[in-house]
């Protein structure tokens, strides 16, 4: 595993930030990324509850948007209410299956996107993720504290076999090129009404199937506009 990036969206409470820093250090995470924090991430309570992980708070990276904080990584959104993702096109996994997805696709850089302390991530934010992970809990009270949820996810990811880039694995740039070619092809089809849904379905199939460079190259040839 080259990198697991913890990205917190608009954290509200210093205590939770302290606990998250502590959990992160437990599993070898070396930095935290904060998107528009709503509390002092270096405040007295945050430092107190971080125990021996205060340096993660002191050198936390600040971002104005989720896109900037997660750039160059596979974005794994989190939610306690998986139905919030809406359409069946959206990839939703429990932690073990999420790990399997990452391994199959030979992904080495993952951002775990942690939502707000009170409402989590919005439906729109989840739609923008590459996949969504949820922790099966009691139907009576499904929502976990964000620091507890992070501990479960990091344990699930670290207890499995470590993954790494393998020869022949395509880069995100190459996958993105095929995605754009498919989107261009769909945009020219007048008989396809919901072009966004069709493109999203294609992207999710590509992510699940873990194609090789050679296979993506073949798709690129097929999807590229023919020269007259």
C-alpha positions in Angstrom: 0.0 0.0 0.0 1.7 3.2 -1.1 -0.8 5.7 0.3 -4.0 5.9 2.2 -5.1 9.5 2.5 -7.6 10.5 5.2 -9.7 13.5 4.0 -12.1 15.1 6.5 -14.9 17.2 5.1 -15.8 20.2 7.2 -15.0 18.7 10.6 -16.9 20.3 13.4 -15.6 19.1 16.8 -12.1 19.2 18.1 -12.6 16.0 20.1 -13.3 14.0 17.0 -10.3 15.5 15.3 -8.1 14.4 18.2 -9.5 10.9 18.1 -9.1 10.7 14.3 -5.5 11.8 14.5 -4.9 9.1 17.2 -6.6 6.3 15.1 -4.7 7.4 12.0 -1.3 7.1 13.7 -2.3 3.7 15.1 -2.4 2.5 11.5 0.6 4.3 10.2 -1.1 7.2 8.5 1.4 10.1 8.2 -0.8 13.0 7.4 -4.4 14.4 7.5 -6.2 16.5 4.9 -9.0 18.8 6.0 -11.5 20.4 3.7 -12.9 23.7 5.1 -12.6 22.8 8.9 -15.3 24.4 11.1 -13.3 24.2 14.3 -9.7 24.8 15.3 -7.8 21.7 14.3 -4.9 22.7 16.5 -7.2 23.7 19.4 -6.7 22.6 23.0 -9.3 19.8 22.9 -8.0 18.5 19.6 -4.5 18.2 20.9 -5.6 16.7 24.2 -7.5 13.8 22.6 -4.9 13.1 19.9 -2.5 11.9 22.7 0.8 11.0 20.9 -0.5 11.9 17.4 -0.6 15.7 17.9 1.9 16.1 15.1 -0.7 14.9 12.6 -2.9 17.9 13.6 0.0 20.3 13.7 1.0 19.6 10.1 -2.5 18.8 8.7 -3.0 20.0 5.1 -5.9 22.4 4.4 -8.0 22.4 1.2 -10.9 24.4 -0.1 -12.5 21.5 -2.1 -12.8 17.8 -2.0 -11.4 17.6 -5.5 -8.2 19.4 -4.5 -7.7 17.2 -1.4 -8.2 13.9 -3.3 -6.5 14.6 -6.6 -4.5 11.7 -8.0 -6.2 9.1 -5.8 -9.1 6.6 -5.9 -11.8 8.3 -3.8 -13.6 6.0 -1.4 -16.6 7.9 0.1 -18.2 6.8 3.4 -21.7 6.7 4.6 -23.8 5.2 7.3 -26.9 5.2 5.0 -26.0 3.4 1.8 -29.4 4.2 0.3 -28.3 7.8 0.2 -26.2 7.0 -2.9 -29.5 6.6 -4.8 -29.0 5.1 -8.2 -28.0 1.5 -8.5 -25.2 2.7 -10.8 -23.2 3.9 -7.7 -20.7 1.4 -6.3 -21.5 0.6 -2.7 -19.4 -1.9 -0.7 -18.8 -3.1 2.8 -15.1 -2.8 4.0 -14.1 -6.3 2.9 -15.6 -6.0 -0.6 -14.1 -2.5 -0.9 -10.7 -3.9 -0.2 -11.3 -6.6 -2.8 -12.3 -3.9 -5.4 -9.0 -2.0 -4.6 -6.9 -5.1 -5.0 -8.6 -6.2 -8.2 -7.9 -2.8 -9.8 -4.4 -2.7 -8.5 -4.9 0.7 -6.9 -2.1 2.0 -4.7 -3.4 5.4 -3.7 -6.7 5.7 -1.9 -8.5 8.7 -0.3 -10.9 7.7 2.5 -13.4 10.6 2.5 -14.9 11.2 5.9 -18.1 13.3 6.0 -19.3 15.9 8.5 -19.8 14.9 12.2 -23.5 15.5 12.0 -24.7 14.8 8.4 -21.9 13.0 6.8 -21.4 13.4 3.0 -24.1 14.7 0.8 -25.6 12.7 -2.0 -23.9 14.9 -4.6 -20.5 14.4 -2.8 -21.0 10.6 -2.8 -21.9 10.7 -6.5 -18.5 12.3 -7.1 -16.6 9.4 -5.5 -15.1 6.4 -7.3 -16.9 4.1 -4.8 -18.7 4.2 -1.5 -18.0 2.1 1.6 -20.4 1.5 4.5 -20.1 -0.4 7.7 -23.0 -2.8 8.4 -24.3 -1.9 11.8 -27.6 -2.1 13.7 -30.7 -0.9 11.8 -31.8 0.7 15.1 -28.8 3.0 15.2 -26.6 2.7 12.1 -24.5 5.9 12.4 -21.1 5.5 14.0 -18.9 8.3 15.3 -16.6 9.3 12.5 -13.5 8.3 14.5 -14.9 4.9 15.3 -15.9 4.3 11.7 -12.4 5.3 10.5 -10.8 2.8 12.9 -13.0 0.0 11.5 -12.1 0.9 7.9 -8.4 1.3 8.5 -8.3 -2.1 10.3 -10.2 -3.7 7.4 -7.8 -2.3 4.8 -4.6 -3.0 6.7 -5.5 -6.6 7.8 -5.8 -7.7 4.2 -2.9 -8.5 1.9 -1.1 -5.4 0.9 -1.5 -4.2 -2.7 0.8 -2.4 -5.0 1.0 -1.4 -8.7 1.7 -4.3 -10.9 3.4 -4.4 -14.4 0.8 -3.9 -17.1 -1.6 -2.0 -14.8 -3.0 1.2 -16.6 -2.5 4.6 -15.1 -5.4 6.8 -14.0 -4.6 9.0 -17.0 -5.0 6.1 -19.4 -8.3 5.0 -17.7 -9.5 8.7 -17.9 -8.7 8.8 -21.7 -10.9 5.8 -22.4 -13.7 7.3 -20.2 -13.6 10.5 -22.2 -13.7 8.7 -25.5 -16.7 6.7 -24.4 -18.4 9.9 -23.1 -17.8 11.6 -26.5 -19.3 8.6 -28.3 -22.4 8.6 -26.1 -22.8 12.4 -26.6 -23.1 11.8 -30.4 -25.9 9.2 -29.9 -29.3 10.9 -30.2 -31.1 7.7 -29.1 -29.5 7.7 -25.6 -31.6 9.9 -23.3 -29.7 9.6 -20.0 -26.2 10.0 -21.2 -24.8 10.7 -17.8 -26.1 7.4 -16.4 -24.8 5.4 -19.3 -21.3 7.0 -19.0 -21.3 6.4 -15.2 -22.2 2.7 -15.7 -19.3 2.3 -18.2 -16.9 3.9 -15.8 -18.0 1.6 -12.9 -17.7 -1.5 -15.1 -14.1 -0.4 -16.1 -13.2 0.1 -12.4 -14.5 -3.3 -11.4 -13.0 -5.2 -14.2 -9.3 -4.1 -13.7 -8.4 -4.0 -17.4 -4.7 -4.2 -18.5 -2.9 -1.6 -20.6 -3.4 -3.7 -23.7 -7.1 -4.1 -23.1 -7.6 -0.4 -22.5 -5.6 0.3 -25.7 -8.0 -2.0 -27.6 -10.9 -0.1 -26.2 -9.3 3.3 -27.1 -9.0 2.1 -30.8 -12.6 1.0 -30.9 -13.9 4.2 -29.3 -11.8 6.7 -31.2 -13.6 8.6 -34.0 -12.8 7.1 -37.4 -10.8 9.3 -39.7 -12.3 10.1 -43.1 
